[in-house]
Amino acid sequence: MHWELELVLYLFLIISAVVSLYVKDLLTAVVSLSVFSFILAMLFVSMGAIDVGFTEAVIGAGVTGVLYIVLIYKTSRRSND
Protein backbone atom coordinates (compact mmCIF):
# COMPACT_ATOMS: atom_id res chain seq x y z
CA MET A 1 0.00 0.00 0.00
CA HIS A 2 2.79 2.44 0.80
CA TRP A 3 4.57 2.18 -2.52
CA GLU A 4 1.43 3.24 -4.40
CA LEU A 5 1.09 6.33 -2.20
CA GLU A 6 4.77 7.14 -2.62
CA LEU A 7 4.52 6.72 -6.39
CA VAL A 8 1.61 9.16 -6.57
CA LEU A 9 3.47 11.63 -4.35
CA TYR A 10 6.58 11.35 -6.54
CA LEU A 11 4.49 12.04 -9.66
CA PHE A 12 2.90 15.12 -8.06
CA LEU A 13 6.35 16.21 -6.88
CA ILE A 14 7.73 16.09 -10.43
CA ILE A 15 4.69 17.88 -11.85
CA SER A 16 4.90 20.71 -9.31
CA ALA A 17 8.65 21.09 -9.95
CA VAL A 18 8.16 21.32 -13.72
CA VAL A 19 5.31 23.81 -13.30
CA SER A 20 7.42 26.02 -11.04
CA LEU A 21 10.27 25.99 -13.56
CA TYR A 22 8.27 26.87 -16.67
CA VAL A 23 5.65 29.28 -15.37
CA LYS A 24 6.10 32.98 -16.21
CA ASP A 25 4.32 34.57 -13.23
CA LEU A 26 6.39 34.83 -10.05
CA LEU A 27 3.45 34.39 -7.69
CA THR A 28 2.42 31.17 -9.43
CA ALA A 29 5.99 29.94 -9.20
CA VAL A 30 6.11 30.61 -5.46
CA VAL A 31 2.80 28.85 -4.89
CA SER A 32 3.93 25.83 -6.89
CA LEU A 33 7.19 25.74 -4.91
CA SER A 34 5.16 25.78 -1.70
CA VAL A 35 3.09 22.91 -3.07
CA PHE A 36 6.35 21.11 -3.90
CA SER A 37 7.54 21.54 -0.33
CA PHE A 38 4.23 20.35 1.13
CA ILE A 39 4.21 17.24 -1.10
CA LEU A 40 7.79 16.57 -0.02
CA ALA A 41 6.67 16.85 3.61
CA MET A 42 3.90 14.31 2.96
CA LEU A 43 6.46 12.03 1.35
CA PHE A 44 8.70 12.26 4.40
CA VAL A 45 5.76 11.41 6.66
CA SER A 46 4.78 8.44 4.50
CA MET A 47 8.36 7.15 4.82
CA GLY A 48 8.21 7.39 8.60
CA ALA A 49 10.25 10.55 9.20
CA ILE A 50 7.50 12.51 10.91
CA ASP A 51 9.80 15.09 12.50
CA VAL A 52 11.50 15.86 9.18
CA GLY A 53 8.12 16.08 7.45
CA PHE A 54 6.78 18.47 10.07
CA THR A 55 9.87 20.65 9.81
CA GLU A 56 9.63 20.69 6.02
CA ALA A 57 5.96 21.65 6.17
CA VAL A 58 6.54 24.49 8.63
CA ILE A 59 9.74 25.93 7.17
CA GLY A 60 9.50 24.99 3.49
CA ALA A 61 5.82 25.40 2.76
CA GLY A 62 4.94 27.91 5.46
CA VAL A 63 7.62 30.41 6.32
CA THR A 64 9.51 30.42 3.02
CA GLY A 65 6.34 30.68 0.94
CA VAL A 66 5.00 33.60 2.98
CA LEU A 67 8.37 35.34 2.86
CA TYR A 68 8.58 35.03 -0.93
CA ILE A 69 5.01 36.27 -1.39
CA VAL A 70 5.67 39.31 0.81
CA LEU A 71 8.86 40.07 -1.13
CA ILE A 72 7.05 39.78 -4.47
CA TYR A 73 4.43 42.29 -3.34
CA LYS A 74 7.13 44.68 -2.08
CA THR A 75 8.77 44.86 -5.52
CA SER A 76 7.50 46.75 -8.54
CA ARG A 77 6.92 45.35 -12.00
CA ARG A 78 8.87 46.54 -15.01
CA SER A 79 7.61 46.22 -18.56
CA ASN A 80 9.87 45.60 -21.53
CA ASP A 81 8.53 48.36 -23.79
CYANA upper distance limits for C-alpha pairs under 8 A (distance plus 0.5 A):
  1 MET  CA      5 LEU  CA      7.29
  2 HIS  CA      6 GLU  CA      6.65
  2 HIS  CA     46 SER  CA      7.83
  3 TRP  CA      7 LEU  CA      6.46
  4 GLU  CA      8 VAL  CA      6.81
  5 LEU  CA      9 LEU  CA      6.70
  5 LEU  CA     46 SER  CA      8.44
  6 GLU  CA     10 TYR  CA      6.53
  6 GLU  CA     43 LEU  CA      7.02
  6 GLU  CA     46 SER  CA      7.74
  7 LEU  CA     11 LEU  CA      6.75
  8 VAL  CA     12 PHE  CA      6.78
  9 LEU  CA     13 LEU  CA      6.47
  9 LEU  CA     39 ILE  CA      7.03
  9 LEU  CA     40 LEU  CA      8.37
  9 LEU  CA     42 MET  CA      8.30
  9 LEU  CA     43 LEU  CA      6.95
 10 TYR  CA     14 ILE  CA      6.74
 10 TYR  CA     43 LEU  CA      8.42
 11 LEU  CA     15 ILE  CA      6.73
 12 PHE  CA     16 SER  CA      6.57
 12 PHE  CA     39 ILE  CA      7.90
 13 LEU  CA     17 ALA  CA      6.70
 13 LEU  CA     36 PHE  CA      6.24
 13 LEU  CA     39 ILE  CA      6.75
 13 LEU  CA     40 LEU  CA      7.52
 14 ILE  CA     18 VAL  CA      6.69
 15 ILE  CA     19 VAL  CA      6.64
 16 SER  CA     20 SER  CA      6.62
 16 SER  CA     32 SER  CA      6.25
 16 SER  CA     33 LEU  CA      7.56
 16 SER  CA     35 VAL  CA      7.36
 16 SER  CA     36 PHE  CA      6.12
 17 ALA  CA     21 LEU  CA      6.80
 17 ALA  CA     32 SER  CA      7.86
 17 ALA  CA     33 LEU  CA      7.51
 17 ALA  CA     36 PHE  CA      6.97
 18 VAL  CA     22 TYR  CA      6.78
 19 VAL  CA     23 VAL  CA      6.36
 19 VAL  CA     29 ALA  CA      7.91
 19 VAL  CA     32 SER  CA      7.36
 20 SER  CA     28 THR  CA      7.85
 20 SER  CA     29 ALA  CA      5.06
 20 SER  CA     30 VAL  CA      7.85
 20 SER  CA     32 SER  CA      5.93
 20 SER  CA     33 LEU  CA      6.64
 21 LEU  CA     29 ALA  CA      7.77
 23 VAL  CA     28 THR  CA      7.52
 23 VAL  CA     29 ALA  CA      6.72
 24 LYS  CA     28 THR  CA      8.42
 24 LYS  CA     29 ALA  CA      8.14
 25 ASP  CA     29 ALA  CA      6.87
 26 LEU  CA     30 VAL  CA      6.74
 26 LEU  CA     72 ILE  CA      7.99
 27 LEU  CA     31 VAL  CA      6.74
 27 LEU  CA     69 ILE  CA      7.27
 27 LEU  CA     72 ILE  CA      7.74
 28 THR  CA     32 SER  CA      6.61
 29 ALA  CA     33 LEU  CA      6.62
 30 VAL  CA     34 SER  CA      6.70
 30 VAL  CA     65 GLY  CA      6.90
 30 VAL  CA     68 TYR  CA      7.29
 30 VAL  CA     69 ILE  CA      7.56
 31 VAL  CA     35 VAL  CA      6.72
 31 VAL  CA     65 GLY  CA      7.56
 32 SER  CA     36 PHE  CA      6.59
 33 LEU  CA     37 SER  CA      6.72
 33 LEU  CA     61 ALA  CA      8.30
 33 LEU  CA     65 GLY  CA      8.21
 34 SER  CA     38 PHE  CA      6.69
 34 SER  CA     60 GLY  CA      7.31
 34 SER  CA     61 ALA  CA      5.03
 34 SER  CA     62 GLY  CA      7.97
 34 SER  CA     64 THR  CA      8.42
 34 SER  CA     65 GLY  CA      6.20
 35 VAL  CA     39 ILE  CA      6.60
 35 VAL  CA     61 ALA  CA      7.41
 36 PHE  CA     40 LEU  CA      6.64
 36 PHE  CA     61 ALA  CA      8.44
 37 SER  CA     41 ALA  CA      6.70
 37 SER  CA     56 GLU  CA      7.24
 37 SER  CA     57 ALA  CA      7.20
 37 SER  CA     60 GLY  CA      6.01
 37 SER  CA     61 ALA  CA      5.74
 38 PHE  CA     42 MET  CA      6.83
 38 PHE  CA     56 GLU  CA      7.79
 38 PHE  CA     57 ALA  CA      5.99
 38 PHE  CA     60 GLY  CA      7.91
 38 PHE  CA     61 ALA  CA      6.04
 39 ILE  CA     43 LEU  CA      6.68
 40 LEU  CA     44 PHE  CA      6.74
 40 LEU  CA     53 GLY  CA      7.99
 40 LEU  CA     56 GLU  CA      8.04
 41 ALA  CA     45 VAL  CA      6.80
 41 ALA  CA     52 VAL  CA      7.94
 41 ALA  CA     53 GLY  CA      4.67
 41 ALA  CA     54 PHE  CA      7.16
 41 ALA  CA     55 THR  CA      8.44
 41 ALA  CA     56 GLU  CA      5.91
 41 ALA  CA     57 ALA  CA      5.99
 42 MET  CA     46 SER  CA      6.63
 42 MET  CA     53 GLY  CA      6.91
 43 LEU  CA     47 MET  CA      6.78
 43 LEU  CA     53 GLY  CA      8.01
 44 PHE  CA     48 GLY  CA      6.95
 44 PHE  CA     49 ALA  CA      5.82
 44 PHE  CA     50 ILE  CA      7.13
 44 PHE  CA     52 VAL  CA      7.11
 44 PHE  CA     53 GLY  CA      5.42
 45 VAL  CA     49 ALA  CA      5.72
 45 VAL  CA     50 ILE  CA      5.22
 45 VAL  CA     52 VAL  CA      8.19
 45 VAL  CA     53 GLY  CA      5.80
 45 VAL  CA     54 PHE  CA      8.41
 49 ALA  CA     53 GLY  CA      6.67
 50 ILE  CA     54 PHE  CA      6.55
 51 ASP  CA     55 THR  CA      6.68
 52 VAL  CA     56 GLU  CA      6.58
 53 GLY  CA     57 ALA  CA      6.61
 54 PHE  CA     58 VAL  CA      6.70
 55 THR  CA     59 ILE  CA      6.40
 55 THR  CA     60 GLY  CA      8.17
 56 GLU  CA     60 GLY  CA      5.49
 56 GLU  CA     61 ALA  CA      7.37
 57 ALA  CA     61 ALA  CA      5.57
 57 ALA  CA     62 GLY  CA      6.88
 58 VAL  CA     62 GLY  CA      5.43
 58 VAL  CA     63 VAL  CA      6.95
 59 ILE  CA     63 VAL  CA      5.53
 59 ILE  CA     64 THR  CA      6.62
 60 GLY  CA     64 THR  CA      5.95
 60 GLY  CA     65 GLY  CA      7.49
 61 ALA  CA     65 GLY  CA      6.11
 62 GLY  CA     66 VAL  CA      6.71
 63 VAL  CA     67 LEU  CA      6.57
 64 THR  CA     68 TYR  CA      6.64
 65 GLY  CA     69 ILE  CA      6.70
 66 VAL  CA     70 VAL  CA      6.65
 67 LEU  CA     71 LEU  CA      6.71
 68 TYR  CA     72 ILE  CA      6.61
 69 ILE  CA     73 TYR  CA      6.85
 70 VAL  CA     74 LYS  CA      6.77
 71 LEU  CA     75 THR  CA      7.00
